[in-house]
Amino acid sequence: MKPKEQAIEDFKKMIYASWTFAKLTEKEKENLNKSFDFAEKNSLIGNWGQRLNQLQAVYNGFLLALDYKPMGWR
């Protein structure tokens, strides 16, 4: 089992390599990082897996706010 504190860095590494992240503007990337920072400081709890799930929810909400669609987005 990985240390719970490592979840945020593992998640960011995965997201930064994704095609959806590559399509974000620089401002959107900055805002996403602010969202991750806020989650890390204020709401991430639990073990590594639980934290990863919470970060996935943050990222999913962020993409939905950008009107993300799995096919043909941007």
C-alpha positions in Angstrom: 0.0 0.0 0.0 1.3 3.4 -0.9 1.5 6.3 1.6 -1.7 8.3 1.6 0.3 11.6 1.1 1.6 10.3 -2.2 -1.9 10.1 -3.7 -2.0 13.7 -4.9 1.3 13.4 -6.8 0.4 10.1 -8.3 -2.9 11.5 -9.5 -1.3 14.6 -10.9 1.2 12.5 -12.8 -1.5 10.5 -14.3 -3.7 13.5 -15.3 -0.8 15.5 -16.7 -0.1 12.6 -19.1 -3.8 12.5 -20.3 -5.1 13.8 -23.6 -7.8 15.8 -21.8 -5.2 17.7 -19.8 -3.3 18.4 -23.1 -6.4 20.1 -24.5 -6.8 22.5 -21.6 -5.7 26.1 -21.9 -3.0 27.4 -19.7 -5.5 29.2 -17.6 -7.6 26.1 -17.2 -4.5 24.1 -16.2 -3.8 26.8 -13.6 -7.3 26.6 -12.3 -7.2 22.8 -12.1 -4.0 23.0 -10.1 -5.8 25.4 -7.7 -8.6 22.9 -7.4 -6.2 20.1 -6.5 -4.3 22.4 -4.0 -7.6 23.3 -2.4 -8.7 19.6 -2.1 -5.3 18.6 -0.7 -5.4 21.3 2.0 -9.0 21.2 2.9 -10.8 17.9 2.1 -8.6 14.9 1.2 -9.0 12.2 3.8 -8.5 8.5 4.0 -6.0 6.1 2.6 -4.2 6.4 -0.8 -7.1 4.8 -2.7 -9.8 6.9 -1.0 -7.8 10.0 -1.8 -7.4 9.0 -5.4 -11.2 8.6 -5.7 -11.7 12.0 -4.2 -9.3 13.6 -6.6 -11.0 11.8 -9.5 -14.3 13.4 -8.4 -12.6 16.9 -8.4 -11.2 16.3 -11.9 -14.6 14.9 -13.1 -16.4 18.0 -11.8 -13.8 20.3 -13.4 -14.2 18.7 -16.8 -18.0 18.8 -16.5 -17.8 22.5 -15.8 -15.9 22.8 -19.1 -18.6 20.9 -20.9 -16.4 17.9 -21.5 -17.7 15.3 -23.9 -15.9 12.0 -24.3 -16.0 12.2 -28.1 -15.1 15.3 -30.1 -14.3 17.6 -27.2 -12.1 20.4 -28.4 
